[in-house]
Amino acid sequence: MINKTIKIEQLSKLHKGKEVVKDVSFEAEAGRVTAFLGPNGAGKSSTLRMLLGLDYQNYGTALFGEKKYSELARPLTVVGALFDGVGGNKSRTVSSYLKIAALSNGIALVRINEVLKEVGLLEKRKQKLGQLSLGESQRLGLALALLGNPQFLVLDEPTNGLDPSGIRWFRHLIRKLADNKKTILLSSHMLGEIESVADDVVIINRGQIALKGPLGKIKNELSTLEELFFELTEKNNLEELVK
């Protein structure tokens, strides 16, 4: 049986002698949307960077199924990531940007128009990257993440720059992907939107996991995810949270 779980186990990261990520462990399962939340400086981005092979860990493991990101021969066909926005030459067109990614990962070029249609950018395929709005750039980032039809999706602030209709569209897209048994890990500061799509929640604070579990079970204790988030992250003593 193929392992379709993102597994982060005892992940730790030292920066200038300080432990910025401390023994972080959690899983994201197939067919579910796992929300990874935390205030600025909590260690959220550092954890995702280590998961995606953009930074190294001092201890622990971060795996897609049975493999590290760096061990994937054609990573876009296994993991789709939206992280740090869209890079590339601003004079390059939308289609050529995706074509380079497709060719480098052995992905059929027919997928380019398929994913552009899915994210609502098919009519923008000849437009230059530098001419895209923030919301359009986010949609292009999602198109790149979906290009290889990957099992795993790691999305950092995926609704950034989207207007209300775009956010609604994203909500439907992410639920459709989860229903198709994709493994989805996403982070966002928009707690209301997260609450509408998440199955599971992981909250990190001061480099440690403060709480994790199914959203429905967690909400039995507090009425909203926002209330829960601030209850956890505004405490002065993290040791009280993780007892």
C-alpha positions as CSV (number, residue, x, y, z in Angstrom):
1,M,0.0,0.0,0.0
2,I,1.4,3.4,-1.0
3,N,2.0,5.8,1.9
4,K,0.2,9.0,1.2
5,T,1.0,10.7,4.5
6,I,3.1,13.8,5.2
7,K,5.0,12.9,8.3
8,I,7.0,15.3,10.3
9,E,8.8,13.7,13.3
10,Q,10.8,15.3,16.1
11,L,11.9,18.1,13.7
12,S,14.3,20.6,15.3
13,K,16.2,23.6,14.0
14,L,18.9,25.7,15.6
15,H,19.6,29.3,14.5
16,K,22.5,31.1,16.1
17,G,22.5,28.6,19.0
18,K,18.8,29.1,19.6
19,E,16.2,26.3,18.9
20,V,13.6,28.0,16.7
21,V,11.8,24.7,16.0
22,K,11.7,22.3,18.9
23,D,10.8,18.6,18.5
24,V,7.9,19.3,16.1
25,S,5.8,16.2,15.2
26,F,2.6,15.9,13.3
27,E,1.0,14.2,10.3
28,A,-1.2,15.2,7.4
29,E,-3.3,12.4,6.0
30,A,-4.7,11.7,2.5
31,G,-8.2,13.0,1.8
32,R,-8.0,15.6,4.6
33,V,-7.0,19.3,4.7
34,T,-4.6,19.9,7.5
35,A,-4.2,23.5,8.6
36,F,-0.8,24.5,10.0
37,L,-1.2,27.7,12.0
38,G,0.9,30.0,14.2
39,P,1.7,33.6,14.8
40,N,4.7,35.3,13.1
41,G,8.0,34.0,14.3
42,A,6.4,30.8,15.7
43,G,8.4,28.4,13.5
44,K,5.7,27.7,10.9
45,S,7.7,28.9,7.9
46,S,10.9,27.3,9.1
47,T,9.0,23.9,9.4
48,L,7.6,24.2,5.9
49,R,11.0,25.2,4.5
50,M,12.6,22.1,6.0
51,L,9.7,19.9,4.7
52,L,10.3,21.2,1.2
53,G,14.1,20.9,1.4
54,L,14.7,24.6,1.3
55,D,16.5,24.5,4.7
56,Y,18.2,21.8,6.8
57,Q,17.1,20.5,10.1
58,N,19.5,19.7,13.0
59,Y,17.3,16.8,14.1
60,G,14.3,14.8,13.0
61,T,12.7,13.9,9.7
62,A,10.2,15.4,7.2
63,L,8.8,12.9,4.7
64,F,6.3,12.7,1.8
65,G,5.3,9.1,2.1
66,E,8.6,7.4,2.6
67,K,10.9,10.0,1.0
68,K,12.4,13.3,1.7
69,Y,11.7,16.1,-0.9
70,S,15.4,16.0,-2.0
71,E,15.1,12.3,-2.9
72,L,12.3,12.8,-5.4
73,A,13.4,12.4,-9.0
74,R,10.5,14.4,-10.5
75,P,9.3,16.4,-7.5
76,L,6.4,18.2,-9.3
77,T,4.8,14.9,-10.0
78,V,4.8,14.0,-6.3
79,V,4.6,17.3,-4.4
80,G,2.9,20.6,-5.4
81,A,4.0,23.6,-3.4
82,L,3.0,27.2,-3.2
83,F,5.6,28.9,-1.1
84,D,7.2,32.4,-1.3
85,G,5.2,33.4,-4.3
86,V,5.9,33.0,-8.0
87,G,9.5,33.4,-9.2
88,G,10.9,33.6,-12.7
89,N,11.7,36.3,-15.2
90,K,9.0,38.9,-15.2
91,S,9.1,39.2,-19.0
92,R,8.3,35.4,-19.4
93,T,4.8,34.5,-20.4
94,V,2.5,32.4,-18.2
95,S,2.6,29.5,-20.6
96,S,6.4,29.5,-21.0
97,Y,6.8,29.6,-17.2
98,L,4.7,26.5,-16.9
99,K,6.3,24.9,-19.9
100,I,9.8,25.1,-18.4
101,A,8.5,23.4,-15.2
102,A,6.7,20.7,-17.2
103,L,9.7,19.9,-19.3
104,S,12.0,19.7,-16.3
105,N,9.8,17.2,-14.6
106,G,8.7,15.1,-17.6
107,I,5.1,16.3,-17.5
108,A,3.0,16.3,-20.6
109,L,2.6,19.8,-22.1
110,V,-1.2,19.2,-22.4
111,R,-1.3,19.8,-18.6
112,I,-0.5,23.5,-19.0
113,N,-3.8,24.5,-20.5
114,E,-5.6,22.0,-18.2
115,V,-4.3,23.6,-15.0
116,L,-4.6,27.2,-16.4
117,K,-8.3,26.5,-17.0
118,E,-8.7,25.0,-13.6
119,V,-7.3,28.1,-11.9
120,G,-9.1,30.6,-14.2
121,L,-6.0,31.8,-16.1
122,L,-6.4,30.2,-19.5
123,E,-7.1,33.6,-21.1
124,K,-3.9,35.0,-19.5
125,R,-1.6,32.3,-20.9
126,K,0.2,34.8,-23.2
127,Q,0.5,37.5,-20.5
128,K,3.9,38.3,-19.0
129,L,4.5,37.4,-15.3
130,G,5.3,41.0,-14.5
131,Q,1.8,42.1,-15.7
132,L,-0.1,39.8,-13.4
133,S,-1.9,41.1,-10.3
134,L,-1.2,39.6,-6.9
135,G,-4.3,37.5,-7.1
136,E,-3.4,36.2,-10.6
137,S,0.1,35.4,-9.4
138,Q,-1.4,33.3,-6.6
139,R,-3.6,31.5,-9.1
140,L,-0.5,30.9,-11.3
141,G,1.3,29.5,-8.2
142,L,-1.6,27.1,-7.7
143,A,-1.4,26.1,-11.4
144,L,2.3,25.2,-10.9
145,A,1.5,23.3,-7.8
146,L,-1.2,21.3,-9.6
147,L,0.8,20.8,-12.9
148,G,2.2,17.3,-12.1
149,N,-1.1,16.1,-10.6
150,P,0.8,15.4,-7.3
151,Q,-0.5,13.4,-4.4
152,F,0.9,16.0,-1.9
153,L,0.1,19.7,-1.8
154,V,1.8,22.2,0.5
155,L,0.3,25.6,0.3
156,D,1.5,28.7,2.2
157,E,-1.0,31.6,2.4
158,P,-2.8,30.3,-0.8
159,T,-5.6,32.9,-0.6
160,N,-3.2,35.9,-0.3
161,G,-4.3,38.5,-2.9
162,L,-7.5,36.8,-3.9
163,D,-10.7,38.8,-3.9
164,P,-13.9,37.4,-2.1
165,S,-15.0,35.4,-5.2
166,G,-11.4,34.1,-5.6
167,I,-11.4,32.9,-2.0
168,R,-14.7,31.2,-2.5
169,W,-13.3,29.5,-5.6
170,F,-10.3,28.4,-3.7
171,R,-12.5,26.9,-1.0
172,H,-14.3,24.8,-3.5
173,L,-11.1,23.7,-5.2
174,I,-9.3,22.6,-2.0
175,R,-12.3,20.6,-0.9
176,K,-12.5,18.9,-4.4
177,L,-8.9,18.0,-4.1
178,A,-9.3,16.5,-0.7
179,D,-12.3,14.6,-1.9
180,N,-10.1,13.1,-4.6
181,K,-7.8,11.8,-1.8
182,K,-5.0,14.4,-2.1
183,T,-2.9,15.1,1.0
184,I,-3.2,18.8,1.7
185,L,-1.1,20.8,4.2
186,L,-1.9,24.5,4.2
187,S,-1.0,27.5,6.3
188,S,-2.8,30.9,6.5
189,H,-3.5,33.8,8.7
190,M,-7.1,33.9,7.5
191,L,-8.6,31.8,10.3
192,G,-12.2,32.1,9.2
193,E,-11.3,30.7,5.7
194,I,-9.2,27.9,7.3
195,E,-12.1,27.0,9.5
196,S,-14.4,26.5,6.5
197,V,-12.1,24.0,4.8
198,A,-9.9,22.3,7.4
199,D,-10.4,18.8,8.7
200,D,-7.4,18.9,11.1
201,V,-5.5,21.7,12.8
202,V,-1.9,22.0,14.0
203,I,-1.0,25.1,16.0
204,I,2.6,26.0,16.6
205,N,3.8,28.6,19.0
206,R,7.4,29.5,20.1
207,G,8.7,26.7,18.0
208,Q,6.6,24.0,19.7
209,I,3.3,22.3,18.9
210,A,0.7,23.8,21.2
211,L,-2.2,21.7,19.9
212,K,-3.1,19.3,17.2
213,G,-6.2,17.2,16.3
214,P,-9.4,17.1,14.3
215,L,-11.1,20.5,14.0
216,G,-14.5,19.2,14.9
217,K,-13.2,17.7,18.2
218,I,-11.2,20.7,19.1
219,K,-14.2,23.1,18.5
220,N,-16.2,21.2,21.1
221,E,-14.1,23.1,23.6
222,L,-14.3,26.6,22.1
223,S,-16.8,28.1,19.6
224,T,-14.4,29.2,16.8
225,L,-10.9,28.5,15.5
226,E,-10.0,32.1,16.0
227,E,-10.9,32.0,19.6
228,L,-8.9,28.8,20.1
229,F,-5.9,30.2,18.2
230,F,-5.6,33.3,20.4
231,E,-6.3,31.4,23.5
232,L,-3.2,29.3,22.8
233,T,-0.8,31.8,21.2
234,E,-1.4,34.7,23.6
235,K,-0.6,32.7,26.7
236,N,2.7,33.9,28.3
237,N,3.8,30.4,29.5
238,L,3.9,27.9,26.7
239,E,4.6,25.1,29.2
240,E,1.1,25.5,30.5
241,L,-0.2,24.9,27.0
242,V,1.5,21.7,26.3
243,K,1.1,19.9,29.6
